[in-house]
Amino acid sequence: MDVIVVGCGPSGAVLANLLARKGRRVTVLERHREVFALPRATSFDGETARLLAAAGVGAGLPGISEPATGYQWRGAGGHVLLDIAFSDNGRYGWPDANTMHQPSLEELLGAALVTEPTVDVRRGMSVVDISQTDTGVTAIARDESGATHTFEAGWLVGCDGANSVVRSLAGVSETDLGFSYEWLLCDVRLHQQRDFVPTNVQLCDPARPTTLVGSGPGRRRWEFMRLPGESSAELGREETAWRLLAPHGVTPATATLLRSGTYRSQARWADQWRVGRIFLAGDAAHLMPPFAGQGMCSGIRDVSNLAWKLELVLAGRADERLLDTYTVERRAHTKAAILASVKLGRVICVTDPSGAADRDAAMRANGGGRTTAPPEATPLTAGLVQPAGEGRGGGEVMVAGRIEAGGATGRFDDLIGRGFVLMTTEEPDALGEKQRDFLAGIDAKIVHFGPGGARDVDGVYHAYLRDRGASSVLVRPDFHVYGTAGIGGLDGLVDGLRGRLYAY
């Protein structure tokens, strides 16, 4: 067995699918017998949709999700403090934001796994011990009858959630920022269709900070913050849920309360993401407040980063030291997301009326209420990217658009396929034989924009290259740009990646 994945939530299932699509043998150990029926996350962004599509479930995403129209913050008087408008055709080839029902996403990913002959999903298995040597990892799991089973593989990835057994058994400590607020979460199915414009709203009302978001087709979520002096028991009562929902037009006559319960947001990350042949990903590696909607998205970025690196190592195309870049890239990236979420939370979770008034005045004075587009995806700043000074764009998430190739028109990713991709406006024979052999060895695709090649239907690729003074861009399997090069620099760009892979 190549890899043991512990946990079959979104992160674990995406990882298993990505590895299986490369023919890798994967065992997935999941303690729950069935898909966990209650939703946790309610959305994913356009970058994450692209990563999910790379894991083989792109065609099913429209059936379990709906594009969100925007995200607004409103003060106590209803005035707009922040207004982000989402596009149905975003920078990364998918809607900028998508609401979803998490169990439906997990079922979609699980159905894809069932079709993969090299994946063995073992549900009802709780990992109780892990050991490792220089050449492999052994996991001991207990089934529901109490019997123990032994599983062996070259590598193990813990995607087993906030209370990760893998993290505990590996002896990994955590950094906890101590930022924590308790909220009442109410998932609702409305009896009649209602339009919510924009889809997602944050009520920054000191009387009761409240979150209103879509949660997939036919569902919606309200979250109410626990106020100072209010007990958890009082907040968690079902009658409290109905009382707080009533001002929003949600009553037993108009809706079904699918569930209500309290949860406490957290902000922490694992201090180590790799211990020998053991890795952590998703909630096992980090937890963040929900205000930026990046918790599940970050977990899917984790495994999308790790999967192709494991594949190169398993294929003998890179030394296992390449796997150290997983921690370098993802921990810094996720730490920034956690800190940003905490910053947002400190603005939202204000219950002092005077402090809230000051906040609102400051935000409005600084352009609050002006409609803006969502920010671009956060680039990598370290790891396996082109060093600064050799080109522009290294670490960015590559834009996505439509192309025409081979007589078909569609998304670039769908027509060309996933993996390493070299795009260039230079002539095909500008690339040397040695460089071609290297790219073939890592299963890279070469796309020429020009006569006889692909046509950039939306012009996004030519615009990307023009803005960076480049004629070529080399993109990693997780859609982060390795680097760019100008005219005559094609061989050097490829050699740079080859040299860095072999250097690990």
C-alpha positions as CSV (number, residue, x, y, z in Angstrom):
1,M,0.0,0.0,0.0
2,D,1.3,3.5,-0.9
3,V,-0.6,5.7,1.5
4,I,-3.0,5.4,4.5
5,V,-5.4,8.2,4.8
6,V,-7.1,8.6,8.2
7,G,-10.4,10.3,7.9
8,C,-12.8,10.5,5.0
9,G,-14.2,14.0,5.3
10,P,-13.6,16.4,2.4
11,S,-9.8,16.7,2.9
12,G,-9.3,12.9,3.2
13,A,-11.6,12.1,0.4
14,V,-10.0,14.6,-2.0
15,L,-6.5,13.3,-1.1
16,A,-7.5,9.7,-1.8
17,N,-9.2,10.6,-5.1
18,L,-6.1,12.6,-6.2
19,L,-3.7,9.8,-5.4
20,A,-6.0,7.2,-7.0
21,R,-6.2,9.1,-10.2
22,K,-2.5,8.6,-10.5
23,G,-2.9,4.8,-9.8
24,R,-1.7,4.9,-6.3
25,R,-2.9,2.3,-3.8
26,V,-4.7,4.0,-0.9
27,T,-6.4,2.7,2.3
28,V,-8.8,5.1,3.9
29,L,-9.7,4.5,7.5
30,E,-12.8,6.3,8.7
31,R,-14.3,5.9,12.2
32,H,-17.9,6.8,11.1
33,R,-19.9,4.0,9.5
34,E,-21.8,6.5,7.3
35,V,-21.2,10.0,6.0
36,F,-21.6,12.3,9.0
37,A,-25.1,13.6,8.5
38,L,-24.7,17.1,9.9
39,P,-23.2,20.0,7.9
40,R,-20.2,21.9,9.2
41,A,-18.9,24.0,6.4
42,T,-21.4,25.8,4.2
43,S,-19.3,27.1,1.3
44,F,-16.3,26.9,-0.9
45,D,-14.6,29.5,-3.1
46,G,-13.8,29.4,-6.8
47,E,-10.2,28.2,-6.2
48,T,-11.5,25.3,-4.1
49,A,-14.1,24.4,-6.8
50,R,-11.2,24.1,-9.2
51,L,-9.3,21.8,-6.8
52,L,-12.4,19.6,-6.3
53,A,-12.8,19.3,-10.0
54,A,-9.2,18.2,-10.2
55,A,-10.2,15.4,-7.8
56,G,-12.8,14.2,-10.3
57,V,-16.1,15.6,-9.0
58,G,-16.4,18.8,-11.1
59,A,-19.5,17.5,-13.0
60,G,-21.3,16.9,-9.7
61,L,-20.7,20.2,-8.0
62,P,-23.6,22.1,-9.6
63,G,-25.9,19.5,-8.1
64,I,-24.8,20.0,-4.5
65,S,-24.0,23.7,-4.5
66,E,-25.4,27.1,-5.6
67,P,-23.4,30.2,-6.6
68,A,-23.5,32.9,-4.0
69,T,-24.3,36.5,-5.1
70,G,-22.3,38.4,-2.5
71,Y,-21.3,39.0,1.1
72,Q,-22.3,42.0,3.1
73,W,-21.6,43.4,6.5
74,R,-24.3,45.5,7.9
75,G,-24.3,47.7,11.0
76,A,-27.0,47.9,13.6
77,G,-29.0,50.4,11.6
78,G,-28.8,48.3,8.4
79,H,-26.1,50.5,6.8
80,V,-23.6,48.6,4.7
81,L,-20.1,48.4,6.1
82,L,-18.6,45.9,3.6
83,D,-20.0,44.8,0.2
84,I,-18.3,42.1,-1.8
85,A,-20.0,41.0,-5.1
86,F,-19.4,37.5,-6.4
87,S,-19.3,36.5,-10.1
88,D,-20.7,33.3,-11.5
89,N,-17.7,33.2,-13.7
90,G,-14.8,34.0,-11.5
91,R,-11.0,34.3,-11.9
92,Y,-10.4,30.6,-11.4
93,G,-13.0,29.3,-13.8
94,W,-15.8,28.7,-11.3
95,P,-18.2,30.9,-9.4
96,D,-16.3,33.1,-6.9
97,A,-18.3,31.6,-4.0
98,N,-20.6,28.5,-3.7
99,T,-22.9,27.5,-0.9
100,M,-23.3,23.8,-0.3
101,H,-24.5,21.1,2.0
102,Q,-21.3,19.4,3.3
103,P,-22.8,15.8,3.6
104,S,-23.8,16.0,0.0
105,L,-20.3,17.0,-1.0
106,E,-18.9,14.1,1.1
107,E,-21.3,11.7,-0.6
108,L,-20.2,13.0,-4.0
109,L,-16.5,12.5,-3.2
110,G,-17.3,9.1,-1.7
111,A,-19.1,8.0,-4.9
112,A,-16.0,8.9,-6.9
113,L,-13.8,6.9,-4.5
114,V,-16.0,3.8,-5.0
115,T,-15.1,3.8,-8.7
116,E,-11.3,3.8,-8.0
117,P,-10.0,0.2,-8.1
118,T,-6.8,1.1,-6.1
119,V,-8.7,2.6,-3.1
120,D,-9.9,0.6,-0.1
121,V,-12.3,2.6,2.1
122,R,-12.7,1.0,5.5
123,R,-15.5,2.6,7.5
124,G,-16.1,1.9,11.2
125,M,-12.4,1.8,11.8
126,S,-10.9,3.9,14.7
127,V,-7.1,4.3,14.7
128,V,-5.7,3.4,18.1
129,D,-1.9,3.2,17.4
130,I,0.6,4.3,14.8
131,S,4.3,3.4,14.4
132,Q,6.8,4.1,11.7
133,T,10.2,3.0,10.5
134,D,12.6,4.6,7.9
135,T,10.6,2.8,5.2
136,G,7.0,2.7,6.2
137,V,4.1,3.3,8.6
138,T,1.9,0.9,10.5
139,A,-1.6,1.8,11.7
140,I,-3.6,-0.3,14.2
141,A,-7.4,0.3,14.0
142,R,-10.3,-1.1,16.0
143,D,-13.5,-2.0,14.3
144,E,-17.0,-1.7,15.9
145,S,-16.8,-5.2,17.3
146,G,-13.6,-4.4,19.2
147,A,-11.4,-6.4,16.9
148,T,-8.1,-4.8,15.8
149,H,-6.7,-4.7,12.3
150,T,-3.2,-3.8,11.0
151,F,-2.6,-1.6,8.0
152,E,0.8,-0.9,6.4
153,A,1.9,1.7,3.8
154,G,4.8,3.9,2.8
155,W,3.1,7.1,4.1
156,L,0.2,8.1,6.4
157,V,-1.9,11.3,6.3
158,G,-4.1,12.3,9.2
159,C,-7.2,14.1,7.9
160,D,-9.1,13.1,11.0
161,G,-10.4,16.5,12.2
162,A,-10.1,18.8,15.1
163,N,-9.7,16.1,17.7
164,S,-7.1,14.3,15.5
165,V,-6.0,10.9,16.9
166,V,-3.1,11.0,14.4
167,R,-1.9,14.4,15.7
168,S,-2.1,13.0,19.3
169,L,-0.3,9.8,18.5
170,A,2.4,11.6,16.6
171,G,3.0,13.9,19.7
172,V,2.4,17.1,17.8
173,S,1.8,20.3,19.9
174,E,-0.4,23.2,18.8
175,T,-0.3,27.0,18.8
176,D,-3.6,28.3,20.1
177,L,-4.3,32.0,19.8
178,G,-7.0,31.8,22.4
179,F,-9.6,33.6,20.2
180,S,-12.9,31.9,20.9
181,Y,-16.5,32.8,20.8
182,E,-19.6,30.6,21.2
183,W,-22.4,30.7,18.7
184,L,-25.7,29.1,18.2
185,L,-25.9,27.4,14.8
186,C,-29.3,26.9,13.2
187,D,-29.7,24.9,10.0
188,V,-33.1,25.5,8.3
189,R,-35.1,24.3,5.4
190,L,-37.6,26.9,4.3
191,H,-41.0,25.7,3.2
192,Q,-41.2,28.2,0.4
193,Q,-38.5,29.7,-1.8
194,R,-37.2,33.1,-0.6
195,D,-34.7,35.3,-2.3
196,F,-31.8,36.5,-0.1
197,V,-29.8,39.3,-1.7
198,P,-27.0,39.1,-1.2
199,T,-26.7,35.4,-0.4
200,N,-24.5,35.9,2.7
201,V,-24.9,38.7,5.3
202,Q,-23.0,39.4,8.5
203,L,-25.1,41.6,10.9
204,C,-22.5,43.5,13.0
205,D,-25.1,44.4,15.6
206,P,-23.7,44.8,19.1
207,A,-27.1,43.7,20.4
208,R,-26.5,40.3,18.8
209,P,-23.8,39.6,16.1
210,T,-25.6,37.3,13.6
211,T,-24.5,35.5,10.5
212,L,-26.9,34.6,7.6
213,V,-25.6,32.3,4.9
214,G,-26.8,29.9,2.2
215,S,-26.0,26.3,2.9
216,G,-26.7,24.6,-0.4
217,P,-29.9,24.0,-2.4
218,G,-33.0,24.4,-0.3
219,R,-31.1,25.2,2.9
220,R,-30.0,28.2,4.9
221,R,-28.1,28.8,8.1
222,W,-28.4,31.4,10.8
223,E,-25.7,31.8,13.5
224,F,-26.2,33.9,16.7
225,M,-23.3,34.8,19.0
226,R,-23.6,34.2,22.7
227,L,-23.7,37.5,24.5
228,P,-21.8,38.3,27.7
229,G,-23.7,37.0,30.7
230,E,-25.7,34.6,28.6
231,S,-25.3,30.9,29.5
232,S,-24.5,28.2,27.0
233,A,-27.4,26.2,28.3
234,E,-29.8,29.0,27.7
235,L,-28.5,29.7,24.2
236,G,-28.6,26.1,23.2
237,R,-32.3,25.5,23.8
238,E,-34.5,24.9,20.8
239,E,-37.0,27.6,22.0
240,T,-34.1,30.1,22.0
241,A,-33.4,29.2,18.4
242,W,-37.0,29.8,17.3
243,R,-37.1,33.1,19.3
244,L,-33.9,34.4,17.5
245,L,-35.0,33.2,14.1
246,A,-38.5,34.8,14.3
247,P,-37.4,38.3,13.4
248,H,-36.0,36.9,10.2
249,G,-39.3,35.5,9.2
250,V,-38.3,31.9,10.2
251,T,-41.0,30.2,12.3
252,P,-42.3,26.7,12.7
253,A,-45.0,27.7,10.2
254,T,-42.5,28.8,7.5
255,A,-39.5,26.5,8.1
256,T,-38.2,23.2,9.4
257,L,-35.3,23.5,11.9
258,L,-33.0,20.8,10.8
259,R,-30.8,21.2,13.8
260,S,-29.7,23.7,16.3
261,G,-26.7,23.6,18.7
262,T,-23.8,25.7,20.0
263,Y,-20.2,25.5,18.8
264,R,-17.1,27.4,19.8
265,S,-14.9,28.9,17.2
266,Q,-11.1,28.3,17.6
267,A,-7.9,29.7,16.1
268,R,-5.0,27.2,16.3
269,W,-2.5,25.3,14.2
270,A,-0.3,22.3,14.5
271,D,3.4,23.1,15.2
272,Q,4.5,20.3,13.0
273,W,2.8,19.1,9.8
274,R,5.2,16.3,9.1
275,V,6.7,13.8,11.5
276,G,8.8,11.4,9.5
277,R,6.3,9.5,7.3
278,I,3.2,11.0,9.0
279,F,1.5,14.2,7.8
280,L,-1.4,16.3,9.1
281,A,-3.9,18.0,6.9
282,G,-7.3,19.8,7.2
283,D,-8.7,20.4,10.7
284,A,-6.1,18.0,12.1
285,A,-3.6,20.6,11.2
286,H,-5.5,23.9,11.7
287,L,-8.7,25.5,12.9
288,M,-9.9,29.0,12.2
289,P,-12.9,31.2,12.9
290,P,-15.6,30.9,10.2
291,F,-15.7,34.6,9.2
292,A,-13.7,34.2,5.9
293,G,-15.2,30.8,5.0
294,Q,-11.7,29.3,4.6
295,G,-11.7,26.3,7.0
296,M,-12.6,23.5,4.6
297,C,-11.1,25.3,1.7
298,S,-7.7,25.4,3.5
299,G,-7.9,21.6,4.1
300,I,-8.6,20.9,0.4
301,R,-5.6,23.2,-0.4
302,D,-3.5,21.2,2.0
303,V,-4.1,17.8,0.4
304,S,-4.0,19.3,-3.2
305,N,-0.5,20.5,-2.3
306,L,0.6,17.2,-0.7
307,A,-0.8,14.8,-3.2
308,W,1.4,15.7,-6.2
309,K,4.5,15.8,-4.0
310,L,3.7,12.3,-2.7
311,E,3.2,11.1,-6.3
312,L,6.6,12.4,-7.4
313,V,8.3,10.7,-4.5
314,L,6.4,7.5,-5.0
315,A,7.3,7.6,-8.7
316,G,11.0,8.1,-7.9
317,R,10.9,11.5,-9.6
318,A,12.0,13.4,-6.5
319,D,13.7,12.8,-3.2
320,E,11.4,12.6,-0.1
321,R,12.9,15.8,1.1
322,L,10.5,17.5,-1.4
323,L,7.8,16.6,1.1
324,D,9.3,19.2,3.6
325,T,8.0,21.9,1.3
326,Y,4.4,20.9,2.3
327,T,4.9,22.3,5.7
328,V,6.8,25.3,4.4
329,E,4.1,26.2,2.0
330,R,0.9,25.2,3.7
331,R,1.6,26.2,7.3
332,A,2.6,29.8,6.4
333,H,-0.3,30.1,4.0
334,T,-2.9,28.8,6.5
335,K,-1.4,30.8,9.4
336,A,-2.1,33.9,7.3
337,A,-5.7,32.8,6.8
338,I,-6.2,32.1,10.5
339,L,-4.8,35.5,11.4
340,A,-7.0,37.2,8.8
341,S,-10.1,35.3,10.2
342,V,-9.3,36.4,13.7
343,K,-8.9,40.0,12.5
344,L,-12.4,39.8,10.9
345,G,-13.8,38.3,14.1
346,R,-12.4,41.0,16.3
347,V,-14.4,43.5,14.1
348,I,-17.6,41.4,14.0
349,C,-17.8,40.2,17.6
350,V,-18.2,43.7,19.2
351,T,-21.0,43.8,21.7
352,D,-20.3,47.3,23.2
353,P,-22.6,49.8,21.5
354,S,-20.0,52.6,21.7
355,G,-17.3,50.4,20.3
356,A,-19.5,49.3,17.5
357,A,-20.4,52.9,16.6
358,D,-16.8,53.8,16.5
359,R,-16.1,50.7,14.3
360,D,-18.9,51.6,11.9
361,A,-17.8,55.2,11.6
362,A,-14.2,54.1,10.9
363,M,-15.3,51.6,8.2
364,R,-17.6,54.0,6.5
365,A,-14.9,56.7,6.5
366,N,-12.6,54.3,4.8
367,G,-14.9,53.4,1.9
368,G,-17.1,50.9,3.7
369,G,-20.2,50.1,1.7
370,R,-18.4,50.5,-1.7
371,T,-19.0,47.3,-3.7
372,T,-15.8,45.4,-4.4
373,A,-14.7,42.2,-6.0
374,P,-13.4,39.3,-3.9
375,P,-9.6,39.4,-3.3
376,E,-7.4,37.1,-5.4
377,A,-6.3,33.8,-3.9
378,T,-3.3,34.2,-1.5
379,P,0.0,33.3,-3.2
380,L,2.7,31.1,-1.8
381,T,5.7,33.1,-0.6
382,A,8.1,30.2,0.0
383,G,8.8,26.6,-1.0
384,L,8.9,25.2,-4.5
385,V,8.4,28.4,-6.5
386,Q,10.7,30.3,-8.8
387,P,13.1,32.5,-6.8
388,A,12.4,36.2,-6.8
389,G,14.3,38.0,-9.5
390,E,14.1,35.1,-12.0
391,G,10.5,35.9,-13.1
392,R,7.2,37.4,-12.0
393,G,4.3,35.5,-10.7
394,G,5.9,32.6,-8.8
395,G,3.5,31.4,-6.1
396,E,0.4,32.9,-7.5
397,V,-2.7,30.9,-8.3
398,M,-3.0,30.7,-12.0
399,V,-6.1,32.2,-13.6
400,A,-8.5,30.0,-15.5
401,G,-10.4,30.6,-18.7
402,R,-11.8,28.9,-21.8
403,I,-9.7,27.7,-24.7
404,E,-10.4,26.1,-28.1
405,A,-8.2,23.1,-28.7
406,G,-8.6,19.9,-30.8
407,G,-11.9,21.2,-32.2
408,A,-13.5,21.6,-28.8
409,T,-14.1,24.7,-26.7
410,G,-14.3,24.6,-22.9
411,R,-12.5,25.1,-19.6
412,F,-8.7,24.9,-20.0
413,D,-8.5,22.4,-17.1
414,D,-11.1,20.1,-18.7
415,L,-9.6,20.1,-22.2
416,I,-5.9,19.9,-21.3
417,G,-6.1,17.9,-18.1
418,R,-4.6,18.4,-14.7
419,G,-1.0,18.1,-13.5
420,F,2.1,20.2,-14.4
421,V,1.3,22.5,-17.3
422,L,3.7,24.6,-19.4
423,M,1.9,27.4,-21.4
424,T,3.8,29.4,-23.9
425,T,3.3,31.8,-26.8
426,E,6.7,30.7,-28.2
427,E,7.0,28.3,-31.1
428,P,6.9,24.6,-30.1
429,D,10.5,23.9,-31.2
430,A,11.8,26.6,-28.8
431,L,11.9,24.0,-26.0
432,G,15.0,21.8,-25.9
433,E,15.0,18.0,-26.0
434,K,16.4,17.6,-22.5
435,Q,13.7,19.9,-21.2
436,R,11.0,18.0,-23.1
437,D,12.2,14.7,-21.7
438,F,12.0,16.1,-18.1
439,L,8.5,17.4,-18.6
440,A,7.4,14.0,-20.1
441,G,8.9,12.3,-17.0
442,I,6.6,14.3,-14.6
443,D,3.6,13.9,-17.0
444,A,3.5,17.6,-17.8
445,K,1.3,19.0,-20.5
446,I,2.7,21.6,-23.0
447,V,0.2,24.1,-24.4
448,H,1.2,26.5,-27.2
449,F,-1.0,29.6,-27.7
450,G,-0.5,30.5,-31.4
451,P,-0.9,29.3,-34.9
452,G,-1.6,25.5,-34.9
453,G,-2.0,25.5,-31.1
454,A,-4.7,26.4,-28.6
455,R,-6.8,29.5,-28.9
456,D,-7.3,31.7,-25.8
457,V,-11.0,32.2,-26.1
458,D,-11.4,34.7,-23.2
459,G,-7.9,36.3,-23.5
460,V,-7.1,35.6,-19.9
461,Y,-3.9,33.7,-20.6
462,H,-2.4,36.3,-22.9
463,A,-3.4,39.0,-20.4
464,Y,-1.7,37.1,-17.6
465,L,1.5,36.8,-19.5
466,R,1.4,40.4,-20.8
467,D,0.9,41.7,-17.3
468,R,4.0,39.8,-16.1
469,G,6.2,40.6,-19.1
470,A,6.4,36.9,-19.9
471,S,5.8,34.6,-22.8
472,S,5.7,31.4,-20.8
473,V,4.3,30.2,-17.5
474,L,4.9,26.9,-15.7
475,V,2.0,25.8,-13.4
476,R,2.1,23.2,-10.7
477,P,-0.6,20.5,-10.3
478,D,-2.2,22.5,-7.4
479,F,-2.6,25.4,-9.9
480,H,0.1,27.6,-8.1
481,V,2.5,29.1,-10.6
482,Y,6.0,27.7,-10.4
483,G,7.3,30.6,-12.4
484,T,7.4,32.6,-15.7
485,A,9.9,33.5,-18.4
486,G,10.3,36.0,-21.2
487,I,11.2,35.3,-24.8
488,G,14.2,32.9,-25.0
489,G,13.8,31.9,-21.4
490,L,11.8,28.7,-21.9
491,D,14.6,26.2,-21.3
492,G,15.8,28.1,-18.3
493,L,12.3,28.1,-16.7
494,V,12.0,24.3,-17.1
495,D,15.6,23.8,-15.9
496,G,14.8,25.8,-12.8
497,L,12.0,23.5,-11.8
498,R,14.1,20.4,-12.6
499,G,17.0,21.7,-10.6
500,R,14.8,22.5,-7.6
501,L,13.1,19.1,-7.7
502,Y,16.4,17.3,-7.8
503,A,17.8,19.5,-5.1
504,Y,15.5,18.1,-2.5
